[in-house]
Amino acid sequence: MKALAAAFLLIILGIEGSGQTSYKDSLQAYIKTYVETHEVVKGQNRKELRFYPVDSSYRVTATFEKTQNGQWFEMPTSGRIKKIFKVYGIISCTLKDTSVKMNLYQSQGLMGSTEYSDYLFLPFTDGTTGVETYESGRYIDLKTTDIKNNLVVVDFNKAYNPYCAYVSGVYNCPIPPPENHLAVAVLAGEKSYGNH
């Protein structure tokens, strides 16, 4: 009887059986906040921000291999100013039955910042790039603290567009290197801006 009462209490509290729903709800809340606080797209234009339906199969656990003595290099951008990065490590995972590897980058410019010193940058292109998603690729943000026991969770539902997707000729948005082109269509995250 006590077990039944405990199970009932868990259901009332929304703990039992909420795994998939709570993940979807948390991602929808994440996207809602992303839209409401967007720094470039303002007001009614925020209605033009579009996303794939949340799909938990695009949330994957990747193995992480730290790069020893990674060299700083200039990553091309959409503008004249190149940005300085180094390969922090390589992540490997299976995405929709396809094995993928990507470089995870660290920004030289952000390393001196107290707020962003642990920031890692995952730019990528995939089978949707230039079709349903922004033509120059998308980004995912991670932190060094997200890596635990050489594993890191990568959630492609959080993939977002660079600012250049909304305003041209103003920003210097890093262009994902060829090493981070995925031979699979990532039907998750942000879509092209304003296309219906």
Contacts in CASP RR format, 6 or more apart in sequence:
PFRMAT RR
TARGET T0000
AUTHOR 0000-0000-0000
METHOD contacts of the structure
MODEL  1
MKALAAAFLLIILGIEGSGQTSYKDSLQAYIKTYVETHEVVKGQNRKELR
FYPVDSSYRVTATFEKTQNGQWFEMPTSGRIKKIFKVYGIISCTLKDTSV
KMNLYQSQGLMGSTEYSDYLFLPFTDGTTGVETYESGRYIDLKTTDIKNN
LVVVDFNKAYNPYCAYVSGVYNCPIPPPENHLAVAVLAGEKSYGNH
7 16 0 8 1.000
10 16 0 8 1.000
11 17 0 8 1.000
20 56 0 8 1.000
23 54 0 8 1.000
23 56 0 8 1.000
23 59 0 8 1.000
24 54 0 8 1.000
24 56 0 8 1.000
27 54 0 8 1.000
27 155 0 8 1.000
27 157 0 8 1.000
27 158 0 8 1.000
28 54 0 8 1.000
30 158 0 8 1.000
31 51 0 8 1.000
31 54 0 8 1.000
34 49 0 8 1.000
34 160 0 8 1.000
35 46 0 8 1.000
35 49 0 8 1.000
36 46 0 8 1.000
38 46 0 8 1.000
38 49 0 8 1.000
39 163 0 8 1.000
40 163 0 8 1.000
40 166 0 8 1.000
40 167 0 8 1.000
41 48 0 8 1.000
41 49 0 8 1.000
41 166 0 8 1.000
41 193 0 8 1.000
48 193 0 8 1.000
48 194 0 8 1.000
49 190 0 8 1.000
49 193 0 8 1.000
49 194 0 8 1.000
50 190 0 8 1.000
50 191 0 8 1.000
50 192 0 8 1.000
50 193 0 8 1.000
50 194 0 8 1.000
50 195 0 8 1.000
50 196 0 8 1.000
51 189 0 8 1.000
51 190 0 8 1.000
51 191 0 8 1.000
52 157 0 8 1.000
52 187 0 8 1.000
52 188 0 8 1.000
52 189 0 8 1.000
52 191 0 8 1.000
54 157 0 8 1.000
54 188 0 8 1.000
55 157 0 8 1.000
55 187 0 8 1.000
55 188 0 8 1.000
56 157 0 8 1.000
57 96 0 8 1.000
58 95 0 8 1.000
58 155 0 8 1.000
58 156 0 8 1.000
58 157 0 8 1.000
58 186 0 8 1.000
58 187 0 8 1.000
58 188 0 8 1.000
58 189 0 8 1.000
59 153 0 8 1.000
59 154 0 8 1.000
59 155 0 8 1.000
59 156 0 8 1.000
59 157 0 8 1.000
60 93 0 8 1.000
60 94 0 8 1.000
60 95 0 8 1.000
60 153 0 8 1.000
60 154 0 8 1.000
60 155 0 8 1.000
60 156 0 8 1.000
61 93 0 8 1.000
61 151 0 8 1.000
61 152 0 8 1.000
61 153 0 8 1.000
61 154 0 8 1.000
62 91 0 8 1.000
62 92 0 8 1.000
62 93 0 8 1.000
62 151 0 8 1.000
62 152 0 8 1.000
62 153 0 8 1.000
62 154 0 8 1.000
63 91 0 8 1.000
63 92 0 8 1.000
63 93 0 8 1.000
63 150 0 8 1.000
63 151 0 8 1.000
64 89 0 8 1.000
64 90 0 8 1.000
64 91 0 8 1.000
64 104 0 8 1.000
64 147 0 8 1.000
64 150 0 8 1.000
64 151 0 8 1.000
64 152 0 8 1.000
65 89 0 8 1.000
65 90 0 8 1.000
65 91 0 8 1.000
65 92 0 8 1.000
65 150 0 8 1.000
66 88 0 8 1.000
66 89 0 8 1.000
67 86 0 8 1.000
67 87 0 8 1.000
67 88 0 8 1.000
67 89 0 8 1.000
67 90 0 8 1.000
70 86 0 8 1.000
70 87 0 8 1.000
71 86 0 8 1.000
72 84 0 8 1.000
72 85 0 8 1.000
72 86 0 8 1.000
72 108 0 8 1.000
73 84 0 8 1.000
73 85 0 8 1.000
73 86 0 8 1.000
74 82 0 8 1.000
74 83 0 8 1.000
74 84 0 8 1.000
75 82 0 8 1.000
75 83 0 8 1.000
75 84 0 8 1.000
75 85 0 8 1.000
75 105 0 8 1.000
75 174 0 8 1.000
75 175 0 8 1.000
75 177 0 8 1.000
76 82 0 8 1.000
76 174 0 8 1.000
76 175 0 8 1.000
77 83 0 8 1.000
77 172 0 8 1.000
77 173 0 8 1.000
77 174 0 8 1.000
77 175 0 8 1.000
78 136 0 8 1.000
78 162 0 8 1.000
78 164 0 8 1.000
78 168 0 8 1.000
78 169 0 8 1.000
78 171 0 8 1.000
78 172 0 8 1.000
78 173 0 8 1.000
78 175 0 8 1.000
79 169 0 8 1.000
79 171 0 8 1.000
79 172 0 8 1.000
79 173 0 8 1.000
80 172 0 8 1.000
81 172 0 8 1.000
82 172 0 8 1.000
83 107 0 8 1.000
83 109 0 8 1.000
83 172 0 8 1.000
83 174 0 8 1.000
84 107 0 8 1.000
84 108 0 8 1.000
84 109 0 8 1.000
85 105 0 8 1.000
85 106 0 8 1.000
85 107 0 8 1.000
85 108 0 8 1.000
85 121 0 8 1.000
85 174 0 8 1.000
86 105 0 8 1.000
86 106 0 8 1.000
86 108 0 8 1.000
87 103 0 8 1.000
87 104 0 8 1.000
87 105 0 8 1.000
88 104 0 8 1.000
88 105 0 8 1.000
88 106 0 8 1.000
88 120 0 8 1.000
88 144 0 8 1.000
89 103 0 8 1.000
89 104 0 8 1.000
90 101 0 8 1.000
90 102 0 8 1.000
90 103 0 8 1.000
90 104 0 8 1.000
91 101 0 8 1.000
91 102 0 8 1.000
91 104 0 8 1.000
91 122 0 8 1.000
91 152 0 8 1.000
91 154 0 8 1.000
92 99 0 8 1.000
92 100 0 8 1.000
92 101 0 8 1.000
93 99 0 8 1.000
93 100 0 8 1.000
93 154 0 8 1.000
94 100 0 8 1.000
95 156 0 8 1.000
95 182 0 8 1.000
95 184 0 8 1.000
95 186 0 8 1.000
96 184 0 8 1.000
96 185 0 8 1.000
98 182 0 8 1.000
98 183 0 8 1.000
98 184 0 8 1.000
100 182 0 8 1.000
100 183 0 8 1.000
100 184 0 8 1.000
101 179 0 8 1.000
102 122 0 8 1.000
102 124 0 8 1.000
102 179 0 8 1.000
102 180 0 8 1.000
102 182 0 8 1.000
103 177 0 8 1.000
103 179 0 8 1.000
103 180 0 8 1.000
104 120 0 8 1.000
104 121 0 8 1.000
104 122 0 8 1.000
104 142 0 8 1.000
104 152 0 8 1.000
105 120 0 8 1.000
105 121 0 8 1.000
105 122 0 8 1.000
105 123 0 8 1.000
106 119 0 8 1.000
106 120 0 8 1.000
106 121 0 8 1.000
107 116 0 8 1.000
107 119 0 8 1.000
107 121 0 8 1.000
110 116 0 8 1.000
110 117 0 8 1.000
110 119 0 8 1.000
111 117 0 8 1.000
113 119 0 8 1.000
118 143 0 8 1.000
118 144 0 8 1.000
118 145 0 8 1.000
119 141 0 8 1.000
119 142 0 8 1.000
119 143 0 8 1.000
120 141 0 8 1.000
120 142 0 8 1.000
120 143 0 8 1.000
120 144 0 8 1.000
120 146 0 8 1.000
121 139 0 8 1.000
121 141 0 8 1.000
121 142 0 8 1.000
121 174 0 8 1.000
122 139 0 8 1.000
122 140 0 8 1.000
122 141 0 8 1.000
122 142 0 8 1.000
122 154 0 8 1.000
122 180 0 8 1.000
123 137 0 8 1.000
123 138 0 8 1.000
123 139 0 8 1.000
123 174 0 8 1.000
123 175 0 8 1.000
123 176 0 8 1.000
123 177 0 8 1.000
123 180 0 8 1.000
124 137 0 8 1.000
124 138 0 8 1.000
124 139 0 8 1.000
124 140 0 8 1.000
124 159 0 8 1.000
124 176 0 8 1.000
124 180 0 8 1.000
124 181 0 8 1.000
124 182 0 8 1.000
124 186 0 8 1.000
125 136 0 8 1.000
125 137 0 8 1.000
125 138 0 8 1.000
125 176 0 8 1.000
125 180 0 8 1.000
125 181 0 8 1.000
125 182 0 8 1.000
126 133 0 8 1.000
126 137 0 8 1.000
126 181 0 8 1.000
126 182 0 8 1.000
126 184 0 8 1.000
126 185 0 8 1.000
126 186 0 8 1.000
127 182 0 8 1.000
127 183 0 8 1.000
127 184 0 8 1.000
127 185 0 8 1.000
127 186 0 8 1.000
128 185 0 8 1.000
128 186 0 8 1.000
128 187 0 8 1.000
129 135 0 8 1.000
129 136 0 8 1.000
129 137 0 8 1.000
129 138 0 8 1.000
130 137 0 8 1.000
130 192 0 8 1.000
132 187 0 8 1.000
132 191 0 8 1.000
132 192 0 8 1.000
133 161 0 8 1.000
133 186 0 8 1.000
133 190 0 8 1.000
133 191 0 8 1.000
133 192 0 8 1.000
134 161 0 8 1.000
134 162 0 8 1.000
134 165 0 8 1.000
134 190 0 8 1.000
134 192 0 8 1.000
134 193 0 8 1.000
135 192 0 8 1.000
136 162 0 8 1.000
136 164 0 8 1.000
136 165 0 8 1.000
136 173 0 8 1.000
136 175 0 8 1.000
136 176 0 8 1.000
137 161 0 8 1.000
137 162 0 8 1.000
137 175 0 8 1.000
137 176 0 8 1.000
138 159 0 8 1.000
138 160 0 8 1.000
138 161 0 8 1.000
138 162 0 8 1.000
138 189 0 8 1.000
138 190 0 8 1.000
139 159 0 8 1.000
139 160 0 8 1.000
139 161 0 8 1.000
139 162 0 8 1.000
139 174 0 8 1.000
140 154 0 8 1.000
140 155 0 8 1.000
140 156 0 8 1.000
140 158 0 8 1.000
140 159 0 8 1.000
140 160 0 8 1.000
141 158 0 8 1.000
142 152 0 8 1.000
142 154 0 8 1.000
146 152 0 8 1.000
146 153 0 8 1.000
156 186 0 8 1.000
156 188 0 8 1.000
156 189 0 8 1.000
157 188 0 8 1.000
157 189 0 8 1.000
158 189 0 8 1.000
159 186 0 8 1.000
159 188 0 8 1.000
159 189 0 8 1.000
159 190 0 8 1.000
160 189 0 8 1.000
160 190 0 8 1.000
161 190 0 8 1.000
161 192 0 8 1.000
161 193 0 8 1.000
162 171 0 8 1.000
162 173 0 8 1.000
162 174 0 8 1.000
163 170 0 8 1.000
163 171 0 8 1.000
163 173 0 8 1.000
164 170 0 8 1.000
164 171 0 8 1.000
164 173 0 8 1.000
165 192 0 8 1.000
165 193 0 8 1.000
166 193 0 8 1.000
END
